């Protein structure tokens, strides 16, 4: 007979297994596929009926605690990691919905975000990789974080999260550009909510019309767009300036490296998540 302690340990193990599977999956997963995986790899429970019951209970607990949430598309439901709670994105950056209490530790930077229509809520790996790249580029030993006149440019700002992260991590002022009016509206609201309206400007300027003077450029965009922008980025940052890019698949990384090297950018950092890559270049 299983004791209460055995049952608790088994339940915790099942929850950990579910969370890891969802975290590691490159695609969104429906509940039935998660259950199939658990049934195939788990030896936590005996018969199939008991396992199915425990699986459903584990999902219910994870959803009720806010660790998982349901999303819907084309009539199908999926279980994903929930961002309706504080979520640590990098060593020092925590994203959270407005009004929720975070779990701030010394040196943390909390960013409040409304979950609107714009890209950049932290759900997608490229947003997380971009924030990690910004943190690397502005780490304390780097002079960029100490320059009281430093400026950053966020291309295709979406929710504004990368511009906000850049300022909170050390950049003095930032400009976020986006051609979508909805994105600009949501970005301005997020900037205001984080008390940074005097330090971040959200603009409808086109990239081709931007002039230089930036210590940091961030661009979470797809490969074809990034490749075309790299030549102009060279003129926008001075020696020692850094560029954080994401939106790149693993198989596109070497081509981006080569394009960067052709325009005086050397790669300093890279990280992958679920088939996507984030890169930090330095001029």
C-alpha positions in Angstrom: 0.0 0.0 0.0 1.3 3.5 -0.9 1.7 5.9 2.0 0.6 9.6 1.9 4.3 10.5 1.4 4.6 8.1 -1.5 1.5 9.6 -3.2 2.8 13.1 -2.7 6.2 12.2 -4.1 4.5 10.5 -7.1 2.3 13.5 -7.7 5.2 16.0 -7.6 7.2 13.7 -10.0 4.3 13.7 -12.4 3.9 17.4 -12.3 7.6 17.9 -12.9 7.4 15.5 -15.8 4.5 17.4 -17.4 6.2 20.8 -17.0 9.5 19.6 -18.4 7.8 18.0 -21.4 5.9 21.2 -22.2 9.0 23.4 -21.6 11.1 21.3 -23.9 8.6 20.9 -26.7 9.2 23.0 -29.8 5.4 23.0 -30.5 2.4 23.7 -28.4 1.0 20.5 -27.0 -2.7 19.4 -26.6 -3.6 17.6 -23.3 -4.0 14.2 -25.0 -0.5 14.3 -26.5 1.0 15.2 -23.1 -0.9 12.3 -21.6 0.4 9.9 -24.2 3.9 11.0 -23.4 3.4 10.5 -19.7 1.9 7.1 -20.2 4.8 6.0 -22.4 7.7 7.2 -20.1 6.3 7.2 -16.6 6.5 4.4 -14.1 5.0 6.5 -11.3 1.7 4.6 -11.3 0.5 1.1 -11.8 -2.6 0.5 -14.0 -3.7 2.8 -16.9 -6.9 3.9 -15.1 -5.1 5.1 -12.1 -2.5 6.9 -14.2 -5.2 8.7 -16.2 -6.9 9.9 -13.1 -3.6 11.1 -11.6 -2.7 12.8 -14.8 -6.0 14.8 -14.9 -5.5 15.7 -11.2 -1.9 16.9 -11.9 -3.1 19.1 -14.8 -5.8 20.6 -12.6 -3.4 21.4 -9.9 -0.9 23.0 -12.3 -3.6 25.1 -13.9 -5.1 26.2 -10.5 -1.6 27.3 -9.3 -1.1 29.3 -12.5 1.8 27.3 -13.8 0.0 26.1 -16.9 -2.8 27.7 -18.9 -5.0 26.7 -21.8 -4.7 28.5 -25.2 -7.0 28.0 -28.1 -6.5 28.2 -31.9 -8.7 26.9 -34.8 -11.0 25.0 -32.4 -8.1 23.2 -30.7 -6.9 23.7 -27.1 -3.3 23.5 -25.9 -1.6 23.5 -22.6 1.3 26.0 -22.3 3.4 27.5 -19.5 1.3 30.3 -18.1 2.5 33.9 -18.2 -0.5 35.1 -16.1 2.0 35.1 -13.2 5.5 36.3 -12.5 8.0 34.5 -14.7 11.8 34.7 -14.5 13.1 35.2 -18.1 16.8 35.7 -17.3 19.1 36.0 -14.3 17.7 39.4 -13.4 14.6 40.0 -15.5 11.1 38.9 -14.3 8.0 39.5 -16.4 4.6 39.8 -14.7 1.1 40.9 -15.4 0.1 44.3 -13.9 -0.8 44.3 -10.2 0.7 40.9 -9.3 3.3 40.7 -6.6 6.6 39.3 -7.8 9.4 37.4 -6.2 12.0 40.1 -6.4 15.5 39.2 -5.4 18.5 41.6 -5.1 19.3 43.0 -8.6 16.1 41.9 -10.2 14.3 44.0 -12.7 10.5 43.4 -12.8 8.7 44.4 -16.0 4.9 44.6 -16.0 3.2 43.7 -19.3 -0.3 43.8 -20.5 -1.0 40.7 -22.6 -2.5 42.4 -25.7 -2.3 41.6 -29.4 1.4 42.6 -29.9 4.3 40.2 -30.0 6.6 40.1 -27.0 4.9 38.8 -23.9 7.6 36.3 -23.1 5.7 33.3 -24.3 7.9 32.8 -27.4 11.5 31.6 -27.1 12.8 34.5 -29.3 11.6 37.1 -26.7 13.2 35.2 -23.9 16.5 34.8 -25.9 16.4 38.5 -26.7 16.1 39.5 -23.1 18.9 37.1 -22.1 21.0 38.7 -24.9 20.3 42.2 -23.6 21.3 41.2 -20.1 24.6 39.7 -21.5 25.3 42.8 -23.6 24.7 45.1 -20.6 26.3 43.1 -17.9 28.0 45.2 -15.2 31.5 44.8 -16.5 30.4 46.2 -19.8 30.9 50.0 -20.3 27.5 50.3 -22.0 25.7 49.9 -18.7 27.6 52.8 -17.2 27.2 55.4 -20.0 24.8 58.0 -18.7 24.1 59.2 -22.3 23.7 55.7 -23.8 20.9 55.1 -26.3 19.3 51.9 -27.6 17.1 51.2 -30.6 14.5 48.4 -30.7 13.4 47.6 -34.2 9.9 46.2 -34.5 9.2 46.9 -30.8 5.9 45.0 -30.5 5.0 45.1 -26.8 8.0 47.3 -26.0 9.5 44.7 -23.7 13.0 44.8 -25.2 13.2 48.6 -25.0 12.0 48.4 -21.4 14.5 45.7 -20.5 17.3 47.7 -22.1 16.6 50.7 -20.0 16.1 48.8 -16.7 19.4 46.9 -17.3 21.5 50.1 -17.8 20.7 52.0 -21.0 19.9 55.7 -20.4 17.2 56.2 -23.1 15.6 54.0 -25.8 13.7 54.3 -29.0 11.3 51.6 -30.1 10.0 51.7 -33.7 7.1 49.8 -35.1 5.0 50.3 -38.2 1.9 48.8 -36.6 -0.3 51.3 -34.8 -1.7 48.7 -32.5 1.8 47.7 -31.4 2.8 51.3 -30.8 -0.3 51.9 -28.6 0.4 48.8 -26.5 4.1 49.5 -26.3 3.4 53.1 -25.0 0.9 51.7 -22.4 3.5 49.2 -21.2 6.2 51.9 -21.1 4.0 54.1 -19.0 3.0 51.3 -16.7 6.6 50.7 -15.9 7.2 54.4 -15.3 9.6 54.9 -18.2 7.7 57.4 -20.4 10.5 60.0 -20.0 13.2 57.5 -21.1 11.6 55.5 -23.9 10.1 56.9 -27.1 7.8 54.8 -29.2 7.9 55.9 -32.8 6.5 55.1 -36.2 9.8 56.0 -38.0 10.9 53.5 -40.6 14.2 51.8 -40.0 15.7 53.4 -43.2 15.1 56.8 -41.8 16.9 56.2 -38.4 20.2 57.9 -37.9 23.1 56.7 -35.8 24.3 57.2 -32.2 23.2 54.0 -30.5 25.2 51.9 -28.1 22.7 49.0 -28.4 20.4 47.7 -31.1 17.8 45.0 -30.5 15.9 43.2 -33.3 13.7 40.2 -32.7 12.8 39.7 -36.4 12.9 36.9 -38.9 16.0 36.0 -40.8 15.3 37.6 -44.2 14.5 41.0 -42.6 17.6 40.8 -40.3 19.9 40.0 -43.2 18.8 43.1 -45.1 19.1 45.3 -42.0 22.6 44.3 -40.9 24.4 46.6 -43.4 22.6 49.7 -42.0 23.1 48.6 -38.4 26.8 49.1 -39.0 26.3 52.8 -39.5 24.0 53.1 -36.4 26.5 51.9 -33.8 30.0 52.9 -33.1 33.0 50.8 -32.2 32.2 48.6 -29.2 28.4 49.0 -29.8 26.4 45.8 -29.5 23.5 44.3 -31.5 21.1 41.7 -30.1 19.2 39.7 -32.6 16.8 36.8 -32.4 14.0 35.4 -34.6 16.6 33.0 -36.2 16.3 29.3 -36.6 19.2 27.1 -35.7 20.0 26.3 -39.4 20.1 30.0 -40.2 22.7 30.9 -37.5 25.8 30.4 -39.6 24.5 32.6 -42.4 23.8 35.4 -39.8 27.3 35.0 -38.4 28.7 35.4 -41.9 26.6 38.4 -42.7 27.6 40.0 -39.4 31.4 39.4 -40.0 31.1 41.0 -43.5 29.9 44.2 -41.8 32.4 44.4 -38.9 30.3 42.6 -36.3 31.9 39.8 -34.3 29.6 37.3 -32.4 30.1 37.4 -28.6 27.3 35.3 -27.3 24.7 32.9 -28.5 22.0 30.7 -27.0 19.4 28.3 -28.4 15.9 27.4 -27.2 13.4 25.1 -29.0 15.1 25.5 -32.3 15.5 29.3 -32.1 18.7 31.3 -31.6 19.6 34.6 -30.0 22.9 36.3 -30.8 24.9 39.2 -29.5 27.3 41.0 -31.9 29.8 43.6 -31.1 31.2 46.1 -33.6 
